[in-house]
Amino acid sequence: MLAQKPFSQACENNKQPILDILLRVFSDRKQVLEIGSGTGQHAVYFAPQLPHLIWQTADLEQNHEGINAWIDDNPAENLRSPLILDADHPPWLFDPVDAVFSANTCHIMVWSSVVNMFAGLDSVMEPDTTLVIYGPFNYNGKFTSESNAGFDQWLKHKAHHQGIRDFEAINKLAEKIGLSLVEDNEMPANNRLLVWQRN
């Protein structure tokens, strides 16, 4: 039953706007690695809408039970149970993928873990990989809205290592592993959906 599964209202709110872009940028992709599958809600919504590719979930082991609960209730032929992924332990010994998706992870993780995540990405990306990251970002060291400034305060109060990251810092990590920014999409609730391509 739904009440027994982890639930994120944010996932429910943003899944369709995200999917609208994924349908385009993942149209020619074959296998997606989702970093930080969280509750599993995104995976079970996106995978059936993208039947041409394999959607591979991944997260810390403690989150697998919830992800699998969503998958069990919403099975899809192209949806895979989660792999154990710890950003702080690269390289990841996964088969290479040509697409990576991650939502609402960078502002939750310790900054050093964000750096390690990109290092881990380098070990699993094929030469033409597409990377998509969704979440709030600052630009030129400034918040894009009052609500994001308030959200950042809330995050830091919850855990001092959390906080909205600077786009420029994230982009520098992406460029370091051969990725070039190709899209910066404005999303609802002052979020962004960033798309990089490896050439």
C-alpha positions in Angstrom: 0.0 0.0 0.0 1.1 3.6 -0.7 1.2 4.5 3.0 3.9 1.8 3.6 6.2 3.3 0.9 8.4 6.4 1.3 6.8 9.4 -0.3 8.0 12.7 -1.5 5.6 15.4 -2.5 8.3 17.2 -4.4 8.7 14.1 -6.6 5.0 14.2 -7.4 5.1 17.9 -8.1 8.1 17.9 -10.5 7.9 14.5 -12.2 5.9 15.6 -15.3 8.0 18.8 -16.0 11.1 16.7 -15.7 9.7 14.0 -17.9 8.8 16.5 -20.6 12.5 17.3 -21.0 13.8 13.7 -20.6 11.6 12.5 -23.4 13.6 14.8 -25.7 17.2 14.6 -24.3 17.0 10.8 -23.6 15.2 10.0 -26.9 18.3 8.3 -28.3 19.7 6.9 -25.1 20.0 3.2 -24.3 20.7 2.9 -20.5 20.2 5.5 -17.8 21.9 5.3 -14.4 19.8 7.2 -11.8 22.1 8.4 -9.0 20.2 8.9 -5.7 16.9 7.2 -6.6 15.5 8.3 -3.2 12.0 7.1 -2.7 11.8 5.4 -6.2 8.9 7.6 -7.4 10.8 9.2 -10.3 12.0 5.8 -11.5 8.6 4.2 -11.6 7.1 7.2 -13.4 9.9 7.8 -15.9 10.7 4.2 -17.0 7.4 3.3 -18.6 7.4 6.6 -20.5 10.8 5.8 -21.9 10.4 2.2 -22.9 13.3 2.3 -25.4 15.9 2.5 -22.6 16.9 0.7 -19.4 16.3 2.7 -16.3 18.8 1.6 -13.6 18.1 2.8 -10.1 21.0 3.3 -7.6 21.3 4.7 -4.1 22.8 4.0 -0.7 21.8 0.5 0.5 19.6 1.9 3.3 17.2 3.4 0.7 16.8 0.2 -1.3 13.8 -1.2 0.6 11.7 1.9 -0.2 12.8 2.0 -3.9 12.0 -1.7 -4.3 8.6 -1.2 -2.7 7.7 1.3 -5.4 9.1 -0.9 -8.1 7.2 -4.0 -6.8 3.9 -2.0 -7.0 4.8 -0.4 -10.4 6.8 -2.9 -12.4 8.1 -2.1 -15.8 10.1 -4.3 -18.2 12.9 -1.7 -18.5 13.1 -0.8 -14.8 15.9 -2.3 -12.7 16.2 -2.7 -8.9 18.8 -0.5 -7.3 22.5 -0.9 -7.3 24.5 0.0 -4.2 26.0 3.4 -4.9 28.0 5.4 -2.5 29.4 8.6 -4.0 32.4 8.6 -1.6 33.7 5.2 -2.9 34.6 5.7 -6.6 35.3 4.1 -9.0 32.0 2.5 -9.4 32.2 -1.0 -10.8 29.1 -0.7 -13.0 28.7 -1.4 -16.7 29.1 1.9 -18.7 26.0 3.9 -19.5 25.2 6.5 -22.1 22.9 8.6 -19.8 22.9 9.7 -16.1 20.1 11.3 -14.2 20.1 12.8 -10.7 17.5 14.9 -8.9 17.7 16.9 -5.7 21.0 15.3 -4.6 23.7 18.1 -4.9 22.2 20.3 -2.1 21.7 17.3 0.2 25.1 15.8 0.0 28.3 17.0 1.6 30.2 19.1 -1.0 33.1 16.6 -0.9 30.6 13.9 -1.8 29.4 16.0 -4.8 33.0 16.2 -6.0 33.4 12.4 -5.5 30.1 11.8 -7.4 31.6 13.4 -10.5 34.8 11.4 -10.1 32.6 8.3 -9.9 30.7 9.4 -13.0 33.9 9.4 -15.0 34.3 5.7 -14.5 30.9 4.7 -15.8 30.3 7.1 -18.7 30.4 6.1 -22.3 32.1 8.6 -24.7 28.8 10.2 -25.7 27.0 10.2 -22.3 24.3 12.7 -21.5 24.1 13.9 -17.9 21.0 15.5 -16.5 20.9 17.0 -13.0 17.7 18.6 -11.5 17.5 20.9 -8.5 18.0 24.4 -7.2 21.2 26.3 -8.0 22.8 29.7 -7.3 24.3 31.8 -10.1 27.2 34.1 -9.6 27.0 33.3 -5.9 23.5 34.6 -5.6 20.1 33.0 -4.9 17.7 33.1 -7.8 14.7 33.8 -5.5 13.7 34.6 -2.0 12.2 31.1 -1.6 15.5 29.5 -2.5 17.3 31.7 0.1 14.8 30.5 2.6 15.2 26.9 1.5 19.0 27.2 1.9 18.6 28.4 5.4 16.2 25.5 6.2 18.7 23.0 4.7 21.6 24.4 6.8 19.5 24.4 9.9 18.7 20.8 9.2 22.3 19.8 8.6 25.2 22.3 8.4 26.8 20.6 5.3 23.7 21.0 3.2 22.9 24.0 1.0 22.1 25.2 -2.5 25.2 24.8 -4.7 26.7 27.3 -7.1 26.1 26.4 -10.8 29.6 27.5 -11.7 31.2 25.0 -9.2 29.0 22.1 -10.5 29.8 23.0 -14.1 33.5 23.1 -13.4 33.3 19.5 -12.0 31.4 18.4 -15.2 33.9 20.1 -17.5 36.7 18.3 -15.6 35.4 14.9 -16.8 34.8 16.0 -20.4 31.2 17.2 -20.2 29.9 20.4 -21.9 26.8 22.2 -20.8 24.2 22.1 -23.6 21.0 23.1 -21.8 20.0 25.1 -18.7 16.2 24.7 -18.3 14.1 26.8 -16.0 11.7 24.6 -14.0 8.8 25.2 -11.6 9.5 26.2 -8.0 12.8 28.0 -8.9 14.6 24.8 -9.9 16.7 24.1 -12.9 17.3 21.1 -15.1 20.9 21.1 -16.4 22.0 18.9 -19.4 25.6 18.1 -20.2 26.9 16.1 -23.1 30.2 14.2 -23.3 31.8 14.3 -26.8 
